[in-house]
């Protein structure tokens, strides 16, 4: 049975370019497995959250 550790990031709170952040996470061994767009009260804004997981060995 596989066990994972999870991290969740709000894309608006990351203070670096998206491609650089994703490459850093991949290099550290994290897998991006879900991108969730949450609607906000101020249309048409959405909150984008990135869900990462890493297998626990």
Backbone atoms as SQL, in Angstrom:
CREATE TABLE atoms (id INTEGER PRIMARY KEY, chain TEXT, resi INTEGER, resn TEXT, atom TEXT, x REAL, y REAL, z REAL);
INSERT INTO atoms VALUES
  (1, 'A', 1, 'UNK', 'N', 0.847, -1.192, 0.000),
  (2, 'A', 1, 'UNK', 'CA', 0.000, 0.000, 0.000),
  (3, 'A', 1, 'UNK', 'C', 0.886, 1.247, 0.000),
  (4, 'A', 2, 'UNK', 'N', 0.560, 2.178, -0.868),
  (5, 'A', 2, 'UNK', 'CA', 1.338, 3.410, -0.958),
  (6, 'A', 2, 'UNK', 'C', 0.813, 4.445, 0.032),
  (7, 'A', 3, 'UNK', 'N', 1.745, 5.177, 0.648),
  (8, 'A', 3, 'UNK', 'CA', 1.393, 6.272, 1.548),
  (9, 'A', 3, 'UNK', 'C', 2.019, 7.542, 1.006),
  (10, 'A', 4, 'UNK', 'N', 1.303, 8.634, 1.135),
  (11, 'A', 4, 'UNK', 'CA', 1.742, 9.909, 0.577),
  (12, 'A', 4, 'UNK', 'C', 1.724, 11.011, 1.631),
  (13, 'A', 5, 'UNK', 'N', 2.573, 11.998, 1.412),
  (14, 'A', 5, 'UNK', 'CA', 2.530, 13.267, 2.120),
  (15, 'A', 5, 'UNK', 'C', 1.985, 14.282, 1.128),
  (16, 'A', 6, 'UNK', 'N', 1.145, 15.199, 1.597),
  (17, 'A', 6, 'UNK', 'CA', 0.490, 16.147, 0.698),
  (18, 'A', 6, 'UNK', 'C', 0.854, 17.587, 1.055),
  (19, 'A', 7, 'UNK', 'N', 0.926, 18.434, 0.027),
  (20, 'A', 7, 'UNK', 'CA', 1.092, 19.878, 0.176),
  (21, 'A', 7, 'UNK', 'C', 0.069, 20.570, -0.719),
  (22, 'A', 8, 'UNK', 'N', -0.481, 21.672, -0.229),
  (23, 'A', 8, 'UNK', 'CA', -1.452, 22.446, -0.993),
  (24, 'A', 8, 'UNK', 'C', -0.978, 23.896, -1.025),
  (25, 'A', 9, 'UNK', 'N', -0.961, 24.485, -2.223),
  (26, 'A', 9, 'UNK', 'CA', -0.532, 25.866, -2.393),
  (27, 'A', 9, 'UNK', 'C', -1.609, 26.665, -3.100),
  (28, 'A', 10, 'UNK', 'N', -1.816, 27.890, -2.637),
  (29, 'A', 10, 'UNK', 'CA', -2.678, 28.853, -3.313),
  (30, 'A', 10, 'UNK', 'C', -1.810, 29.572, -4.342),
  (31, 'A', 11, 'UNK', 'N', -2.148, 29.464, -5.599),
  (32, 'A', 11, 'UNK', 'CA', -1.326, 30.006, -6.675),
  (33, 'A', 11, 'UNK', 'C', -1.089, 31.510, -6.522),
  (34, 'A', 12, 'UNK', 'N', -2.049, 32.253, -5.977),
  (35, 'A', 12, 'UNK', 'CA', -1.892, 33.701, -5.803),
  (36, 'A', 12, 'UNK', 'C', -0.866, 34.056, -4.729),
  (37, 'A', 13, 'UNK', 'N', -0.561, 33.130, -3.834),
  (38, 'A', 13, 'UNK', 'CA', 0.353, 33.418, -2.725),
  (39, 'A', 13, 'UNK', 'C', 1.784, 32.960, -2.991),
  (40, 'A', 14, 'UNK', 'N', 2.028, 32.416, -4.178),
  (41, 'A', 14, 'UNK', 'CA', 3.381, 32.013, -4.552),
  (42, 'A', 14, 'UNK', 'C', 4.051, 33.221, -5.194),
  (43, 'A', 15, 'UNK', 'N', 5.195, 33.608, -4.663),
  (44, 'A', 15, 'UNK', 'CA', 5.850, 34.841, -5.119),
  (45, 'A', 15, 'UNK', 'C', 6.945, 34.583, -6.151),
  (46, 'A', 16, 'UNK', 'N', 6.675, 33.688, -7.087),
  (47, 'A', 16, 'UNK', 'CA', 7.625, 33.419, -8.167),
  (48, 'A', 16, 'UNK', 'C', 6.842, 32.963, -9.382),
  (49, 'A', 17, 'UNK', 'N', 7.465, 32.978, -10.549),
  (50, 'A', 17, 'UNK', 'CA', 6.767, 32.524, -11.760),
  (51, 'A', 17, 'UNK', 'C', 6.296, 31.065, -11.621),
  (52, 'A', 18, 'UNK', 'N', 5.126, 30.793, -12.184),
  (53, 'A', 18, 'UNK', 'CA', 4.514, 29.466, -12.052),
  (54, 'A', 18, 'UNK', 'C', 5.410, 28.352, -12.574),
  (55, 'A', 19, 'UNK', 'N', 6.020, 28.556, -13.742),
  (56, 'A', 19, 'UNK', 'CA', 6.849, 27.503, -14.320),
  (57, 'A', 19, 'UNK', 'C', 8.072, 27.214, -13.452),
  (58, 'A', 20, 'UNK', 'N', 8.660, 28.237, -12.868),
  (59, 'A', 20, 'UNK', 'CA', 9.806, 28.053, -11.980),
  (60, 'A', 20, 'UNK', 'C', 9.386, 27.279, -10.724),
  (61, 'A', 21, 'UNK', 'N', 8.256, 27.661, -10.147),
  (62, 'A', 21, 'UNK', 'CA', 7.748, 26.971, -8.954),
  (63, 'A', 21, 'UNK', 'C', 7.459, 25.500, -9.251),
  (64, 'A', 22, 'UNK', 'N', 6.785, 25.206, -10.355),
  (65, 'A', 22, 'UNK', 'CA', 6.459, 23.823, -10.704),
  (66, 'A', 22, 'UNK', 'C', 7.719, 22.998, -10.947),
  (67, 'A', 23, 'UNK', 'N', 8.712, 23.583, -11.609),
  (68, 'A', 23, 'UNK', 'CA', 9.967, 22.878, -11.833),
  (69, 'A', 23, 'UNK', 'C', 10.704, 22.603, -10.528),
  (70, 'A', 24, 'UNK', 'N', 10.689, 23.551, -9.592),
  (71, 'A', 24, 'UNK', 'CA', 11.328, 23.345, -8.292),
  (72, 'A', 24, 'UNK', 'C', 10.648, 22.216, -7.516),
  (73, 'A', 25, 'UNK', 'N', 9.316, 22.194, -7.543),
  (74, 'A', 25, 'UNK', 'CA', 8.581, 21.145, -6.830),
  (75, 'A', 25, 'UNK', 'C', 8.855, 19.772, -7.451),
  (76, 'A', 26, 'UNK', 'N', 8.890, 19.702, -8.775),
  (77, 'A', 26, 'UNK', 'CA', 9.170, 18.437, -9.454),
  (78, 'A', 26, 'UNK', 'C', 10.583, 17.964, -9.146),
  (79, 'A', 27, 'UNK', 'N', 11.532, 18.881, -9.139),
  (80, 'A', 27, 'UNK', 'CA', 12.920, 18.533, -8.834),
  (81, 'A', 27, 'UNK', 'C', 13.057, 18.007, -7.401),
  (82, 'A', 28, 'UNK', 'N', 12.216, 18.501, -6.487),
  (83, 'A', 28, 'UNK', 'CA', 12.236, 18.054, -5.092),
  (84, 'A', 28, 'UNK', 'C', 11.477, 16.738, -4.905),
  (85, 'A', 29, 'UNK', 'N', 10.890, 16.207, -5.981),
  (86, 'A', 29, 'UNK', 'CA', 10.215, 14.913, -5.897),
  (87, 'A', 29, 'UNK', 'C', 8.717, 14.964, -5.682),
  (88, 'A', 30, 'UNK', 'N', 8.119, 16.143, -5.767),
  (89, 'A', 30, 'UNK', 'CA', 6.684, 16.294, -5.573),
  (90, 'A', 30, 'UNK', 'C', 5.953, 16.139, -6.906),
  (91, 'A', 31, 'UNK', 'N', 4.823, 15.426, -6.885),
  (92, 'A', 31, 'UNK', 'CA', 3.980, 15.239, -8.069),
  (93, 'A', 31, 'UNK', 'C', 2.753, 16.133, -7.968),
  (94, 'A', 32, 'UNK', 'N', 2.512, 16.936, -9.006),
  (95, 'A', 32, 'UNK', 'CA', 1.283, 17.726, -9.082),
  (96, 'A', 32, 'UNK', 'C', 0.179, 16.781, -9.540),
  (97, 'A', 33, 'UNK', 'N', -0.821, 16.547, -8.681),
  (98, 'A', 33, 'UNK', 'CA', -1.865, 15.602, -9.053),
  (99, 'A', 33, 'UNK', 'C', -3.242, 16.233, -9.174),
  (100, 'A', 34, 'UNK', 'N', -3.401, 17.494, -8.781),
  (101, 'A', 34, 'UNK', 'CA', -4.709, 18.129, -8.897),
  (102, 'A', 34, 'UNK', 'C', -4.541, 19.641, -8.939),
  (103, 'A', 35, 'UNK', 'N', -5.287, 20.283, -9.838),
  (104, 'A', 35, 'UNK', 'CA', -5.402, 21.741, -9.874),
  (105, 'A', 35, 'UNK', 'C', -6.883, 22.033, -9.671),
  (106, 'A', 36, 'UNK', 'N', -7.192, 22.761, -8.591),
  (107, 'A', 36, 'UNK', 'CA', -8.584, 23.024, -8.242),
  (108, 'A', 36, 'UNK', 'C', -8.882, 24.508, -8.379),
  (109, 'A', 37, 'UNK', 'N', -9.907, 24.832, -9.150),
  (110, 'A', 37, 'UNK', 'CA', -10.361, 26.211, -9.322),
  (111, 'A', 37, 'UNK', 'C', -11.596, 26.429, -8.466),
  (112, 'A', 38, 'UNK', 'N', -11.449, 27.248, -7.412),
  (113, 'A', 38, 'UNK', 'CA', -12.565, 27.538, -6.517),
  (114, 'A', 38, 'UNK', 'C', -13.168, 28.888, -6.872),
  (115, 'A', 39, 'UNK', 'N', -14.453, 28.947, -7.191),
  (116, 'A', 39, 'UNK', 'CA', -15.068, 30.242, -7.487),
  (117, 'A', 39, 'UNK', 'C', -15.102, 31.116, -6.239),
  (118, 'A', 40, 'UNK', 'N', -14.962, 32.424, -6.462),
  (119, 'A', 40, 'UNK', 'CA', -15.008, 33.369, -5.344),
  (120, 'A', 40, 'UNK', 'C', -16.249, 34.229, -5.485),
  (121, 'A', 41, 'UNK', 'N', -16.525, 35.003, -4.454),
  (122, 'A', 41, 'UNK', 'CA', -17.730, 35.844, -4.449),
  (123, 'A', 41, 'UNK', 'C', -17.671, 36.949, -5.495),
  (124, 'A', 42, 'UNK', 'N', -16.463, 37.437, -5.800),
  (125, 'A', 42, 'UNK', 'CA', -16.315, 38.508, -6.784),
  (126, 'A', 42, 'UNK', 'C', -16.172, 37.909, -8.175),
  (127, 'A', 43, 'UNK', 'N', -17.253, 37.729, -8.885),
  (128, 'A', 43, 'UNK', 'CA', -17.213, 37.158, -10.234),
  (129, 'A', 43, 'UNK', 'C', -16.381, 38.043, -11.123),
  (130, 'A', 44, 'UNK', 'N', -15.538, 37.626, -11.976),
  (131, 'A', 44, 'UNK', 'CA', -15.240, 36.259, -12.397),
  (132, 'A', 44, 'UNK', 'C', -13.990, 35.678, -11.737),
  (133, 'A', 45, 'UNK', 'N', -13.610, 36.134, -10.542),
  (134, 'A', 45, 'UNK', 'CA', -12.400, 35.652, -9.894),
  (135, 'A', 45, 'UNK', 'C', -12.539, 34.202, -9.437),
  (136, 'A', 46, 'UNK', 'N', -11.424, 33.496, -9.523),
  (137, 'A', 46, 'UNK', 'CA', -11.347, 32.137, -8.994),
  (138, 'A', 46, 'UNK', 'C', -10.032, 32.005, -8.225),
  (139, 'A', 47, 'UNK', 'N', -10.047, 31.158, -7.212),
  (140, 'A', 47, 'UNK', 'CA', -8.855, 30.847, -6.450),
  (141, 'A', 47, 'UNK', 'C', -8.317, 29.526, -6.983),
  (142, 'A', 48, 'UNK', 'N', -7.069, 29.517, -7.406),
  (143, 'A', 48, 'UNK', 'CA', -6.453, 28.318, -7.973),
  (144, 'A', 48, 'UNK', 'C', -5.544, 27.698, -6.922),
  (145, 'A', 49, 'UNK', 'N', -5.824, 26.437, -6.604),
  (146, 'A', 49, 'UNK', 'CA', -5.001, 25.723, -5.636),
  (147, 'A', 49, 'UNK', 'C', -4.317, 24.553, -6.323),
  (148, 'A', 50, 'UNK', 'N', -3.042, 24.361, -5.976),
  (149, 'A', 50, 'UNK', 'CA', -2.242, 23.282, -6.525),
  (150, 'A', 50, 'UNK', 'C', -2.036, 22.226, -5.442),
  (151, 'A', 51, 'UNK', 'N', -2.346, 20.988, -5.758),
  (152, 'A', 51, 'UNK', 'CA', -2.215, 19.885, -4.817),
  (153, 'A', 51, 'UNK', 'C', -1.056, 18.999, -5.249),
  (154, 'A', 52, 'UNK', 'N', -0.084, 18.833, -4.364),
  (155, 'A', 52, 'UNK', 'CA', 1.082, 18.007, -4.630),
  (156, 'A', 52, 'UNK', 'C', 1.093, 16.823, -3.677),
  (157, 'A', 53, 'UNK', 'N', 1.715, 15.721, -4.115),
  (158, 'A', 53, 'UNK', 'CA', 1.909, 14.590, -3.233),
  (159, 'A', 53, 'UNK', 'C', 3.280, 13.978, -3.499),
  (160, 'A', 54, 'UNK', 'N', 3.799, 13.348, -2.428),
  (161, 'A', 54, 'UNK', 'CA', 5.099, 12.703, -2.504),
  (162, 'A', 54, 'UNK', 'C', 4.990, 11.387, -1.741),
  (163, 'A', 55, 'UNK', 'N', 5.448, 10.338, -2.375),
  (164, 'A', 55, 'UNK', 'CA', 5.335, 9.014, -1.751),
  (165, 'A', 55, 'UNK', 'C', 6.269, 8.931, -0.549),
  (166, 'A', 56, 'UNK', 'N', 5.739, 8.397, 0.555),
  (167, 'A', 56, 'UNK', 'CA', 6.522, 8.182, 1.771),
  (168, 'A', 56, 'UNK', 'C', 7.167, 6.817, 1.663),
  (169, 'A', 57, 'UNK', 'N', 8.467, 6.803, 1.805),
  (170, 'A', 57, 'UNK', 'CA', 9.190, 5.525, 1.670),
  (171, 'A', 57, 'UNK', 'C', 9.565, 4.992, 3.039);
